[in-house]
């Protein structure tokens, strides 16, 4: 199965939270309400510097994805 790079998620236990799930390396879920991130990867210290930059880019892309999805919903 091919997954999209980003998936929007919500949960009734967190009624005001919006989650963006990043399905590619480095995989994570970001809570856009609180900006908390849960990583699905274990980073070792040797790769931490490179992965930090890659992760920052993925987080920015997650925010851009969410903004573009909101615009699409508002048009409907």
Secondary structure, DSSP 8 states (H G I E B T S, - for coil): ----SEEEEEETTEEEEEEEEE-SSS-EEEETTTTEEEESS---TTTHHHHHHHHHHHHHHHHHHHHHHHHHHHH-
